[in-house]
């Protein structure tokens, strides 16, 4: 498999997309705009078709269309709610319809070409494209990595970010443009109709595995790369479209993780011991003696040891004397 | 008299067709803890948001420590605690991660968090009594604990003035007690505060001045003692009518 040029290129492209798409996607999930990537992909198709029709590189025209769509999304969002949803629908469906029509009009735009752009193909990544993909993907990854605390803050609380002087609008537009670039980088291997899935699904799985935003991103990127590589390999041996195969792998990952996580949570809950309900909040000044216990602090309360867990207090008394530092609620705790 | 931390002169805030806060004067000085009272719809939140540039300013000027510009431009000095019943939870995030946002305006966009940033975040979390939960997911915390996360986020920016919009509303009694302790400690350490509230009792120990807003105007501005007398007066309707000031009589103290 690795002896074949196109497969080596497909695998490199898969790794690039597997990293970049979930990295950007996590902020789209956070802003509850999970489907924006899908819409931008629709508009990018019009760009691809315009490239075919005019004999320009489809990659370049798609990039222009996608970035314009990304900017328009933020502009519409900024203008307020009224009609914004409909405006997006007009733009997205207009994009894909225009793409299909222009593709049919262009002499080189065959149905096979259309399918490859919509659902991804192993064969379409040329080495020239790959260099451009790599440059764009590196740009997306670099900018997202450096600005991730700011993207996080703006998505988490836009009003507070504005009040504390962050350039909220500029950051939102930039995120939209980075999304558009990611869509174009991914369109050959994943396909324009499916790219949004690789932005979102690894994050859905990452949410189940991580216990913080940073951990969620790390998991999502790891899962993204894993799905992209497994998907491309499977696609090679099974002769299936690469994008659709990758997305199915991502869905299997999600379902398995959710099932295992659900079982584990049930077991953990059964073993987990809450302290009696009390309205009192333990703290440095609460008057209850504080006892360091592994990585946290227990408070001696009427002879029991209470430890902070989520919004309540756990009973840590019964195992305080054990030499085993692990405590009963480990698992949900970390 | 020292320069006020924030001074709004004849400010009006509102939207296209509606003036909510009308030519109002308000300043908060060093060491003051001001409770901003008033009925629903009187413009308290609009005033606070307006000070941060979140609501269009229709007129007047704002100075932060003597420099013209709204509170968001001098982010180093004024911390904002918005009114939230819970934090956005579309993705997992920990208390530390949310509070760390309070440090962002203090470093250039390309610079990662330094050890100093992380220390200030840890200290802010400790100040609101959430050290045990610094790495807990915010979605697992109670409403009162989430309010304290918002206060910690503002504190991480080391503000000279903390502006809070209803920090104690809709919070159970135990959390209110803790919030009162937190605000008391902050006041003792010299942090000035402007607190929008309906629950003056909770803050009674720390408040040094009370400002009452009604229909976009200041209706009362004075010490807690004078406010008690004002309330006693207000029990006699015709006397109260005589107390309705114009803006020129409300220039702070």
Interface residues (C-beta under 8 A of the other chain):
Chain A: X26 X29 X30 X31 X32 X146 X147 X149 X150 X152 X153 X155 X156 X157 X159 X160 X161 X162 X163 X164 X165 X166 X203 X207 X210 X211 X212 X213 X214 X215 X216 X279 X280 X281 X282 X283 X284 X285 X296 X297 X307 X308 X310 X311
Chain B: X49 X52 X53 X54 X71 X72 X73 X75 X80 X82 X84 X87 X88 X90 X91 X92 X93 X94 X96 X97 X98 X100 X101 X102 X104 X105 X109 X110 X112 X113 X126 X129 X131 X132 X133 X135 X136 X137 X140 X141 X142 X145 X150 X153 X157 X172 X173 X174 X175 X177 X178 X181
